[in-house]
Amino acid sequence: MSDRVRDKSEADSEADSNDSVWKSERGVADWVSGERRREQRRSEQRRLLAELLPFGEDEEFRFVDLGAGTGAAARAVLDYYPRSSAVLADFSPQMREQAAIALGDYAGRYVYLEYDLRGGPWPEVASAGVPAVITSLCVHHLPDERKGELFAEIFAHLTPGGWYLNFDAVSTDDPLVAATWKLANDRQDPETAARQANLSPEERLRHENHLRHMIPLEPQLELLRAAGFEGIDLYWKQLDFVIYGGRRPAVAG
Ligand SMILES: C[S@@+](CC[C@H](N)C(=O)[O-])C[C@H]1O[C@@H](n2cnc3c(N)ncnc32)[C@H](O)[C@@H]1O
């Protein structure tokens, strides 16, 4: 059994630690301290997520970023489409504080709202429908039933023809695949590999929280199909990281 699979089953038996990880000064400070280094490795996929959206580069549109954190995904879209504006939403006051710093150059182009992915009311400002919703590195924090409900809520709040894209990590049920992902990930990022071999209690909590509800790719695509999306694809993949998504049909059918 791989470390990742073993860690996941151990973590499953513990209480959900999402709040203690993401609503803690220390947990968020720890996460933010590694953000610049992590984002350097993600610039290609951040940009691709923006490129996948079917807007003209000068088009004016509003999009929603759920579980937005410091806005790394939203910033990529705001950069690519200079006339776009964003509704960012997250449940963590600490992440929203960090976002105010990271989004300093985007003043006037975004609003940042409180929202709980586990079932909070949809951001009011976007209740009339938006042409794009993105999520990044947060759907894996939700139990499977809620993942499906969230996809259905996103579908319901997209205007016809609107797109949903998700950048996230996935797991695998195959220990050989898990070991192969780990080998390549460790070679590409030896610093993280060294740190994972010697985690502090806070880092271990965050690592376990990260794995708790992570599932393979295919059931997530199935949830998108069940929600009614079309054009569903795995638009990008590298080892355990993926971008998938789909579109609300342009004509109700
Ligand atoms: C790994 S960070 C990713 C942040 C950002 N989307 C990015 O790509 O950098 C996970 C984010 O999900 C948020 N989150 C976790 N559980 C949540 C929940 N139940 N409701 C809203 N946000 C949640 C956390 O506060 C955090 O900002």
The ligand as an SDF file (V2000), in Angstrom:
LIG
                    3D

 27 29  0  0  0  0  0  0  0  0999 V2000
   -5.3820   24.9150   -1.1640 C   0  0  0  0  0  0  0  0  0  0  0  0
   -6.2810   26.3970   -0.9340 S   0  0  0  0  0  0  0  0  0  0  0  0
   -6.5300   26.8960   -2.6250 C   0  0  0  0  0  0  0  0  0  0  0  0
   -6.8050   28.3690   -2.7510 C   0  0  0  0  0  0  0  0  0  0  0  0
   -6.9160   28.9000   -4.1590 C   0  0  0  0  0  0  0  0  0  0  0  0
   -8.1480   28.4490   -4.8050 N   0  0  0  0  0  0  0  0  0  0  0  0
   -5.7110   28.5270   -4.9870 C   0  0  0  0  0  0  0  0  0  0  0  0
   -5.8400   27.8750   -6.0140 O   0  0  0  0  0  0  0  0  0  0  0  0
   -4.5900   28.9160   -4.6020 O   0  0  0  0  0  0  0  0  0  0  0  0
   -7.8800   25.7960   -0.4410 C   0  0  0  0  0  0  0  0  0  0  0  0
   -8.8730   26.9030   -0.2270 C   0  0  0  0  0  0  0  0  0  0  0  0
  -10.1560   26.3130   -0.0250 O   0  0  0  0  0  0  0  0  0  0  0  0
  -10.7840   27.0350    1.0010 C   0  0  0  0  0  0  0  0  0  0  0  0
  -11.8000   26.1770    1.6150 N   0  0  0  0  0  0  0  0  0  0  0  0
  -11.6310   24.9750    2.2020 C   0  0  0  0  0  0  0  0  0  0  0  0
  -12.8080   24.5260    2.6620 N   0  0  0  0  0  0  0  0  0  0  0  0
  -13.7440   25.4610    2.3380 C   0  0  0  0  0  0  0  0  0  0  0  0
  -15.1450   25.5750    2.5520 C   0  0  0  0  0  0  0  0  0  0  0  0
  -15.8290   24.6210    3.1960 N   0  0  0  0  0  0  0  0  0  0  0  0
  -15.7690   26.6640    2.0740 N   0  0  0  0  0  0  0  0  0  0  0  0
  -15.0930   27.6480    1.4280 C   0  0  0  0  0  0  0  0  0  0  0  0
  -13.7730   27.6180    1.2210 N   0  0  0  0  0  0  0  0  0  0  0  0
  -13.0940   26.5200    1.6580 C   0  0  0  0  0  0  0  0  0  0  0  0
   -9.6750   27.3820    1.9720 C   0  0  0  0  0  0  0  0  0  0  0  0
  -10.0270   28.4290    2.8550 O   0  0  0  0  0  0  0  0  0  0  0  0
   -8.5780   27.7520    1.0000 C   0  0  0  0  0  0  0  0  0  0  0  0
   -8.6260   29.1070    0.6640 O   0  0  0  0  0  0  0  0  0  0  0  0
  1  2  1  0
  2  3  1  0
  2 10  1  0
  3  4  1  0
  4  5  1  0
  5  6  1  0
  5  7  1  0
  7  8  2  0
  7  9  1  0
 10 11  1  0
 11 12  1  0
 11 26  1  0
 12 13  1  0
 13 14  1  0
 13 24  1  0
 14 15  1  0
 14 23  1  0
 15 16  2  0
 16 17  1  0
 17 18  1  0
 17 23  2  0
 18 19  1  0
 18 20  2  0
 20 21  1  0
 21 22  2  0
 22 23  1  0
 24 25  1  0
 24 26  1  0
 26 27  1  0
M  CHG  2   2   1   9  -1
M  END
$$$$
